[in-house]
Amino acid sequence: MSCSIIWEFHVATTRQREFEAAYSPTGPWAQLFEHASVDFLGIELMRCHDQDGRYLTVDHWTSLAAFQAFKRNFATEYDALDRQLEGLASAEISIGAFEQLG
């Protein structure tokens, strides 16, 4: 069963284009996650229609254990990218890790 990691972000209007580029399915997070090879299944970026500047990202992995192993193995790169992109969002909220059923 696969696992999806969901995050909510709030982004100022002046930073939305930059945020969308950074968190897109081809952006730097996706490029970093590609190092996980077959365990990383892709990223979805969603923009809220009801609230300007509100976004969700959904990172798809083969399992939660695969994501956790990736974070251990690439901790330095993960932390560096997180610091580099800090400030694009005014709020970053972990919604959680969800396992696909069925």
ZAMARGU-4260 file (C-alpha; in steps of 0.2 Angstrom, whole numbers, plus 5000, padded with zeros to 4 digits):
<rodrens>
0) 5000/5000/5000 | 5006/5017/4996 | 5008/5032/5008 | 5004/5051/5005 | 5012/5065/5015
5) 5001/5080/5015 | 5006/5098/5019 | 4996/5114/5019 | 5005/5131/5015 | 4999/5149/5016
10) 5008/5160/5003 | 5008/5179/5001 | 5002/5184/4984 | 5019/5191/4980 | 5027/5174/4982
15) 5014/5163/4974 | 5023/5161/4957 | 5040/5157/4966 | 5031/5145/4978 | 5022/5136/4964
20) 5039/5133/4954 | 5048/5127/4970 | 5034/5114/4975 | 5028/5109/4958 | 5030/5091/4952
25) 5046/5096/4943 | 5053/5108/4956 | 5067/5106/4968 | 5058/5095/4981 | 5053/5083/4967
30) 5071/5083/4960 | 5077/5078/4978 | 5064/5065/4981 | 5069/5057/4964 | 5085/5051/4973
35) 5073/5038/4982 | 5072/5029/4965 | 5057/5018/4964 | 5050/5022/4982 | 5045/5040/4977
40) 5029/5040/4967 | 5027/5059/4963 | 5021/5075/4970 | 5004/5084/4968 | 5003/5103/4971
45) 4985/5110/4973 | 4979/5128/4975 | 4963/5132/4985 | 4949/5140/4975 | 4941/5147/4991
50) 4956/5155/4999 | 4969/5164/4990 | 4987/5159/4994 | 4982/5142/5002 | 4990/5127/4995
55) 4992/5108/4998 | 5006/5097/4993 | 5004/5078/4992 | 5020/5068/4992 | 5017/5050/4986
60) 5028/5036/4992 | 5028/5017/4991 | 5026/5017/5011 | 5029/5028/5026 | 5045/5017/5030
65) 5052/5022/5012 | 5049/5040/5016 | 5057/5039/5033 | 5072/5030/5025 | 5074/5043/5012
70) 5074/5057/5026 | 5087/5048/5035 | 5098/5044/5020 | 5096/5062/5013 | 5095/5072/5029
75) 5108/5084/5024 | 5101/5088/5007 | 5083/5088/5014 | 5087/5101/5028 | 5097/5112/5016
80) 5083/5113/5003 | 5071/5116/5018 | 5082/5131/5023 | 5084/5137/5005 | 5065/5138/5003
85) 5061/5145/5020 | 5051/5161/5019 | 5041/5156/5003 | 5026/5152/5014 | 5020/5162/5029
90) 5013/5145/5036 | 5018/5127/5034 | 5007/5114/5042 | 5009/5095/5042 | 4992/5088/5039
95) 4999/5070/5041 | 5004/5054/5033 | 4990/5044/5025 | 4990/5026/5019 | 4980/5021/5004
100) 4966/5008/5008 | 4959/4995/4996
</rodrens>
